[in-house]
Amino acid sequence: MKITQKQTIILSVVVFVAVIFFGLRSLGPQDSWECDNGSWVAHGKPSASKPAGSCVAAKTPVSDVACNTAVDCVCGAHKVKGICAWGNSGFISDAPSCADFCKAGSAQCVGGKCVVE
């Protein structure tokens, strides 16, 4: 049986895709402990023992004005927009240049959003 050039190309593409697929899968952590809903869960077969204590997955604020408590609401320079603003401390950094702007009020967390009073 003679293999044609077309069959060789198709077989080469299939092998190439398979190698890429399995190569990319092997780049991620295979055998490790991961934090899932506050508890450690084995991913694969980790050689290390389960980490001591509980784990807490860090929550990333969904917006620059999102909050859980009034402590989350701060005044300063917006890290992305570069303007003086009230909002979530993950998005706002302390900036002396915003001191006058920040004197205008205080923020409260109302309905999950930082609101200036």
C-alpha positions in Angstrom: 0.0 0.0 0.0 1.4 3.3 -1.0 0.9 6.4 1.2 0.0 9.5 -0.8 1.3 13.0 -0.1 -2.2 14.1 1.0 -2.4 11.3 3.6 1.0 12.2 4.9 0.0 15.8 5.3 -3.3 14.9 7.1 -1.5 12.5 9.4 1.2 15.1 10.2 -1.5 17.7 11.1 -3.3 15.2 13.3 0.0 14.3 15.1 0.9 18.0 15.4 -2.4 18.9 17.0 -2.2 16.0 19.4 1.3 16.9 20.5 0.2 20.6 21.0 -2.9 19.5 23.0 -1.1 17.2 25.3 1.8 19.6 25.6 -0.4 22.4 26.7 -2.2 20.2 29.2 1.1 19.3 30.9 2.1 23.0 31.4 -0.5 23.6 34.1 -0.2 22.3 37.7 -1.0 18.6 37.7 -0.5 17.4 41.2 -1.2 20.1 43.7 -3.5 21.3 46.4 -6.0 24.0 45.4 -8.3 26.2 47.5 -12.0 25.5 46.8 -14.7 27.2 48.8 -12.4 27.6 51.8 -11.0 24.1 51.9 -8.0 22.3 50.4 -8.8 20.0 47.5 -6.3 17.6 45.9 -5.8 18.2 42.1 -4.3 15.0 40.7 -2.1 13.1 43.2 0.0 15.7 45.1 3.2 14.3 46.7 3.1 17.0 49.3 0.8 16.6 52.3 -2.3 18.7 52.6 -1.5 22.2 53.7 -2.2 23.0 57.4 -5.0 25.3 58.3 -7.9 26.6 56.1 -7.5 28.4 52.9 -9.4 31.5 51.9 -9.7 32.4 48.2 -9.1 36.1 47.7 -12.1 37.9 46.3 -11.4 40.4 43.6 -13.8 43.3 43.6 -16.1 43.2 40.5 -16.1 47.0 40.1 -14.4 50.1 41.3 -17.4 51.0 43.5 -18.2 47.5 44.9 -18.0 47.0 48.7 -19.0 44.7 51.5 -18.5 47.2 54.3 -17.7 50.9 54.6 -14.0 50.0 55.2 -13.9 48.9 51.5 -14.7 52.5 50.4 -11.8 54.9 50.2 -10.9 58.2 48.6 -7.9 58.9 46.4 -6.5 58.5 42.9 -8.1 55.9 40.7 -5.4 53.4 39.7 -6.6 53.0 36.1 -8.3 56.3 35.3 -5.9 58.5 37.2 -8.6 60.8 38.5 -9.6 61.6 42.1 -12.4 59.3 43.1 -14.3 57.5 45.8 -14.5 53.7 45.5 -13.2 50.3 46.3 -9.7 50.2 47.9 -8.6 47.7 45.3 -9.0 50.4 42.6 -8.2 53.5 44.6 -4.7 54.5 45.9 -3.9 57.1 48.5 -2.8 60.3 46.7 -1.9 63.6 48.4 -3.0 65.4 45.3 -6.6 64.3 46.0 -6.7 65.7 49.6 -9.0 68.6 48.8 -11.4 66.3 46.8 -11.5 63.8 49.6 -12.5 66.4 52.2 -15.8 66.8 50.5 -17.5 63.9 52.3 -17.3 60.3 53.5 -18.3 57.1 51.9 -20.7 54.4 53.1 -21.3 51.0 51.7 -25.0 51.0 50.6 -26.4 48.1 48.7 -22.9 46.8 47.8 -21.8 50.1 46.3 -19.6 52.9 47.8 -21.8 56.0 48.1 -20.5 59.4 49.1 -22.6 61.3 51.7 
